[in-house]
Structure formats: C-alpha cells, structure tokens
Amino acid sequence: MAVSIISRESQQITIPGGTQQTSPVLPPVVTTITVETGVVVFTFLGTIAHDWTRDTVAFPVGPAIPTADFVNGIAAATTTSFWTPMNNAPVEGKGTEQIPVGLSGGDSAGNSVTVSGEIDVSLPGFIAPPPVGFAIDSAQVAAPASFGQPVLTLALAVFGNCAAMLRASYTAYLVTNSGGSAPPIP
C-alpha cells in the first residue's frame, strides 16, 4: 500500500543525566523524548460485504538512530478520512400497493351516488445504505534493525465492501538514550 505523510511535526525534549544518577565512573547519559505528530495518507479498501478486511500500514517516524540508543516507543492513531462510494447499495421498496377507496357524491338530478373499490398506487424506492465501519486496532513502534528510523505500524480494519479508509492522524513518542549506558526506562 502506497503511503505518504503530510503535516508532520516533531519536537524533542532532552533530559541531561537521563533517568540515572550521574556517576564519575560512567559517562553521562542523555535521554531524549521525541514527540511526532502527522497524518498518513493511503487507500485501504474493504473487500468483504459483511465482515472486516484487515491490513497494516508501516512508515518511519522520528530521527535516524542506532538500535542500541532506542529505549521505547508508543503511539496512538485515529481515522481522519474515509469514503463510502455506495456502489452496491441496494434499492428497497418500489412496487405497487392496493388501497381501498370509496367515493360518494350526487348526480345532476340530486340522487346520491357511492362508488367503492381498490386502486393500485406506485411506491417510490429508496437507497438502503450498506453496512460500513472503520477502525485502527493498534499502533506500535518498533526499533530499527541496525541504524535507521523507528517504524510505526498501524493495524487497520474496514467493514463492508462499500468503504475505503484514506487517512489516519498519529502521534508517536520515542525515547532514546545516548552517551553512557543507562538502564532502560520501565
């Protein structure tokens, strides 16, 4: 699935000394928290009429770092754009309905006249919207294999075959240590 990222913004918070007490024996550790927000653009189509279609989309987030410096990462995402083309929406209704009628009145001589019976009335049709649904089941950040950017993986789900998810907004939090050897942040 082709992916592009728009509205990407990133801020870093540096914590000198990290989460450990500095020691004259160990080199100083600098812990950095990178907060990145953005919108990822893709096209994910539902393919099953009355069930969920699932897939993932993955893309790099944050700065390029050595694997040894990556401590932890978390992320959250939400659907921000979807489309329902209604290309297989069934038309309900239509047909005719017999309705009893009765008319009464008078003729030109003043005599009472009553007529009764049934008439056929044409009913209009209406489009019945198909079932659709959109979900991001999880957002996970993984460390690079050696030296590179962490990767954010979104687990996507679309219900019905008249639906497409197009965009997701995300926020990723990345914690890195550089310098000495600090214990991992729990």
Sine and cosine of phi, psi and omega as CSV:
sin_phi,cos_phi,sin_psi,cos_psi,sin_omega,cos_omega
0.00,0.00,0.79,-0.61,0.02,-1.00
-0.95,0.31,0.67,-0.74,-0.07,-1.00
-0.75,-0.66,0.67,-0.74,0.21,-0.98
-0.73,-0.68,0.49,-0.87,-0.05,-1.00
-0.89,-0.45,0.77,-0.64,0.03,-1.00
-0.83,-0.55,0.29,-0.96,0.06,-1.00
0.82,0.57,0.59,0.81,-0.01,-1.00
-0.98,0.19,0.77,-0.63,0.08,-1.00
-0.72,-0.70,0.58,-0.81,-0.05,-1.00
-0.64,-0.77,0.67,-0.74,0.07,-1.00
-0.74,-0.67,0.59,-0.80,0.03,-1.00
-0.88,-0.48,0.64,-0.77,0.08,-1.00
-0.89,-0.45,0.86,-0.51,-0.02,-1.00
-0.97,-0.26,0.74,-0.68,-0.01,-1.00
-0.88,-0.47,0.99,-0.12,0.02,-1.00
-0.88,0.48,0.68,-0.74,-0.02,-1.00
1.00,0.05,-0.23,0.97,0.05,-1.00
0.84,0.54,-0.68,-0.73,-0.05,-1.00
-0.95,-0.32,0.16,0.99,0.02,-1.00
-0.91,-0.42,0.36,-0.93,0.12,-0.99
-0.95,0.30,0.72,-0.69,0.03,-1.00
-0.94,0.34,0.60,-0.80,-0.04,-1.00
-0.76,-0.65,0.59,-0.81,0.02,-1.00
-0.90,0.43,-0.37,0.93,-0.04,-1.00
-0.98,0.19,-0.64,0.77,-0.04,-1.00
-1.00,-0.07,0.59,-0.81,0.11,-0.99
-0.93,0.38,0.45,-0.89,-0.04,-1.00
-0.91,0.42,0.55,-0.84,0.01,-1.00
-0.94,-0.33,0.68,-0.73,0.07,-1.00
-0.90,-0.43,0.88,-0.48,0.06,-1.00
-0.99,-0.11,0.74,-0.67,0.01,-1.00
-0.84,-0.54,0.74,-0.67,0.10,-0.99
-0.94,-0.35,0.87,-0.50,0.04,-1.00
-0.96,-0.26,0.80,-0.60,0.05,-1.00
-0.93,-0.37,0.88,-0.47,0.00,-1.00
-0.86,-0.52,0.73,-0.68,0.10,-1.00
-0.84,-0.54,0.44,-0.90,0.03,-1.00
-0.02,-1.00,-0.03,-1.00,0.05,-1.00
-0.81,-0.58,0.81,-0.59,0.05,-1.00
-0.98,-0.20,0.74,-0.67,-0.06,-1.00
-0.94,-0.35,0.76,-0.65,-0.02,-1.00
-0.37,-0.93,0.05,-1.00,0.11,-0.99
-0.77,-0.64,0.90,-0.44,0.00,-1.00
-0.82,-0.57,0.94,-0.33,-0.08,-1.00
-1.00,-0.09,0.66,-0.75,0.16,-0.99
-0.96,0.27,0.63,-0.78,-0.05,-1.00
-0.84,-0.54,-0.10,1.00,-0.05,-1.00
-0.90,-0.43,0.80,-0.60,-0.12,-0.99
-0.85,0.52,-0.72,0.69,-0.09,-1.00
-0.77,-0.64,0.68,0.73,0.04,-1.00
-0.38,-0.93,0.09,-1.00,-0.03,-1.00
-1.00,0.05,0.68,-0.73,0.20,-0.98
-0.97,-0.23,0.75,-0.66,-0.08,-1.00
-0.84,-0.54,0.54,-0.84,0.07,-1.00
-0.30,-0.96,0.11,-0.99,0.06,-1.00
-0.82,-0.57,0.40,-0.91,0.13,-0.99
-0.75,-0.66,0.73,-0.68,-0.04,-1.00
-0.79,-0.62,0.59,-0.81,-0.01,-1.00
-0.39,-0.92,0.44,-0.90,-0.03,-1.00
-0.96,0.28,0.57,-0.82,0.06,-1.00
-0.71,-0.71,0.42,-0.91,0.08,-1.00
0.95,0.31,-0.12,-0.99,-0.03,-1.00
-0.99,0.13,0.33,-0.94,0.11,-0.99
-0.94,0.33,0.74,-0.67,-0.07,-1.00
-0.58,-0.81,0.43,-0.90,0.16,-0.99
-0.94,0.34,0.54,-0.84,-0.02,-1.00
-0.83,0.56,-0.63,0.78,-0.04,-1.00
-0.88,0.47,-0.42,0.91,-0.02,-1.00
-0.99,0.11,-0.32,0.95,-0.04,-1.00
-0.96,0.26,0.83,-0.56,-0.01,-1.00
-0.98,-0.21,-0.78,0.62,-0.07,-1.00
-0.26,-0.97,0.31,-0.95,0.07,-1.00
-0.41,-0.91,0.59,-0.81,0.10,-1.00
-0.69,-0.73,0.35,-0.94,-0.02,-1.00
-0.46,-0.89,0.31,-0.95,0.10,-1.00
-0.63,-0.78,0.52,-0.85,-0.02,-1.00
-0.52,-0.85,0.40,-0.92,0.04,-1.00
-0.59,-0.81,0.50,-0.86,0.05,-1.00
-0.93,0.37,0.75,-0.66,0.01,-1.00
-0.88,-0.47,-0.20,0.98,0.00,-1.00
-0.41,-0.91,0.70,-0.71,0.07,-1.00
-0.53,-0.85,0.19,-0.98,-0.07,-1.00
-0.63,-0.77,0.67,-0.74,0.07,-1.00
-0.82,-0.57,0.99,-0.10,-0.10,-1.00
-0.94,0.33,-0.23,0.97,0.04,-1.00
0.84,0.54,0.51,0.86,-0.07,-1.00
-0.96,0.28,-0.24,0.97,0.06,-1.00
-0.79,-0.61,0.53,0.85,0.01,-1.00
-0.95,0.30,0.83,-0.56,0.00,-1.00
-0.97,0.26,0.50,-0.87,0.08,-1.00
-0.99,-0.13,0.85,-0.52,-0.01,-1.00
-0.98,-0.18,0.32,-0.95,0.06,-1.00
1.00,0.05,-0.68,-0.74,-0.09,-1.00
0.92,0.39,-0.19,-0.98,-0.01,-1.00
1.00,0.10,-0.26,-0.96,0.01,-1.00
-0.76,-0.65,0.35,-0.94,0.03,-1.00
-0.73,-0.68,0.74,-0.67,0.07,-1.00
-1.00,0.06,0.77,-0.63,-0.05,-1.00
-0.83,-0.56,0.77,-0.64,0.06,-1.00
-0.95,0.31,0.64,-0.77,0.04,-1.00
-0.74,-0.68,0.44,-0.90,0.08,-1.00
-0.61,-0.80,0.75,-0.66,0.02,-1.00
-0.84,-0.55,0.61,-0.80,0.09,-1.00
-0.65,-0.76,0.48,-0.88,-0.04,-1.00
-0.05,-1.00,-0.41,-0.91,0.00,-1.00
-0.63,-0.78,0.37,-0.93,0.05,-1.00
-1.00,-0.05,-0.05,-1.00,-0.07,-1.00
-0.93,0.36,-0.29,0.96,0.02,-1.00
-1.00,-0.01,-0.04,1.00,0.02,-1.00
1.00,-0.04,0.10,1.00,0.04,-1.00
-0.98,0.18,0.54,-0.84,0.01,-1.00
-0.98,0.19,0.69,-0.72,0.03,-1.00
-0.78,-0.62,0.73,-0.69,0.04,-1.00
-0.77,-0.64,0.74,-0.68,0.02,-1.00
-0.79,-0.61,0.69,-0.73,0.07,-1.00
-0.65,-0.76,0.34,-0.94,-0.01,-1.00
0.24,-0.97,-0.35,-0.94,0.01,-1.00
-0.78,-0.62,0.54,-0.84,0.10,-1.00
-0.81,-0.59,0.45,-0.89,0.07,-1.00
-1.00,-0.06,0.80,-0.59,0.03,-1.00
-0.93,-0.38,0.80,-0.60,0.05,-1.00
-0.97,0.25,0.74,-0.67,-0.01,-1.00
-0.99,-0.15,0.64,-0.77,0.05,-1.00
-0.97,0.24,0.43,-0.90,0.09,-1.00
-0.99,-0.11,0.32,-0.95,0.07,-1.00
-0.62,-0.78,0.47,-0.88,-0.01,-1.00
-0.99,0.13,0.78,-0.62,0.06,-1.00
-1.00,-0.06,0.90,-0.43,-0.04,-1.00
-0.89,0.45,0.67,-0.74,0.02,-1.00
-0.96,0.26,0.35,-0.94,0.05,-1.00
-0.95,0.31,0.75,-0.66,0.04,-1.00
-0.69,-0.72,0.39,-0.92,0.05,-1.00
-0.29,-0.96,0.44,-0.90,-0.04,-1.00
-0.65,-0.76,0.68,-0.73,-0.01,-1.00
-0.47,-0.88,0.54,-0.84,0.24,-0.97
-0.91,-0.40,0.95,-0.31,-0.12,-0.99
-0.97,0.24,-0.53,0.85,0.02,-1.00
-0.34,-0.94,0.34,-0.94,0.07,-1.00
-0.69,-0.72,0.89,-0.45,-0.08,-1.00
-0.79,-0.62,0.63,-0.77,0.05,-1.00
-0.95,-0.31,0.75,-0.66,0.02,-1.00
-0.86,-0.51,0.47,-0.88,0.02,-1.00
-0.97,0.24,0.50,-0.87,0.05,-1.00
-0.92,0.39,0.36,-0.93,-0.02,-1.00
-0.91,0.41,-0.63,0.78,0.00,-1.00
-0.65,-0.76,-0.98,0.19,0.04,-1.00
-0.73,-0.68,0.87,-0.49,-0.03,-1.00
0.08,-1.00,-0.29,-0.96,0.00,-1.00
-1.00,-0.07,0.57,-0.82,0.16,-0.99
-0.87,0.49,0.42,-0.91,-0.06,-1.00
-0.88,-0.48,0.76,-0.65,0.08,-1.00
-0.99,-0.16,0.82,-0.58,0.02,-1.00
-0.91,-0.42,0.83,-0.56,0.05,-1.00
-0.96,-0.26,0.77,-0.64,0.10,-1.00
-1.00,-0.04,0.90,-0.43,-0.10,-0.99
-0.97,-0.25,0.46,-0.89,0.09,-1.00
-0.54,-0.84,0.70,-0.71,0.04,-1.00
-0.78,-0.63,0.76,-0.65,0.00,-1.00
-0.99,-0.15,0.75,-0.66,0.05,-1.00
1.00,-0.01,0.30,-0.95,0.00,-1.00
-0.97,-0.25,0.29,0.96,0.09,-1.00
-0.89,-0.45,0.57,0.82,-0.11,-0.99
-0.59,-0.81,0.55,-0.83,0.09,-1.00
-0.62,-0.78,0.78,-0.63,0.12,-0.99
-1.00,0.01,0.73,-0.69,-0.12,-0.99
-0.90,-0.44,-0.48,0.87,-0.07,-1.00
-0.54,-0.84,0.43,-0.90,0.12,-0.99
-0.63,-0.78,0.64,-0.77,0.08,-1.00
-0.99,-0.11,0.67,-0.74,-0.05,-1.00
-0.69,-0.72,0.37,-0.93,0.18,-0.98
-0.71,-0.71,0.80,-0.60,0.02,-1.00
-0.87,-0.49,0.68,-0.73,0.06,-1.00
-0.90,-0.43,0.87,-0.50,-0.04,-1.00
-0.87,-0.50,0.77,-0.63,0.01,-1.00
-0.93,-0.36,0.81,-0.59,0.02,-1.00
-0.75,-0.66,0.49,-0.87,0.11,-0.99
-0.89,-0.46,0.62,-0.79,0.12,-0.99
-0.63,-0.77,0.41,-0.91,-0.01,-1.00
0.97,-0.23,-0.95,-0.32,-0.04,-1.00
-0.99,0.12,-0.36,-0.93,0.00,-1.00
-0.91,-0.42,0.99,-0.14,0.00,-1.00
-1.00,-0.08,0.49,-0.87,0.09,-1.00
-0.92,0.38,0.50,-0.87,0.00,-1.00
-0.89,0.46,0.51,-0.86,0.07,-1.00
-0.98,0.21,0.80,-0.61,-0.02,-1.00
-0.93,0.38,0.00,0.00,0.00,0.00
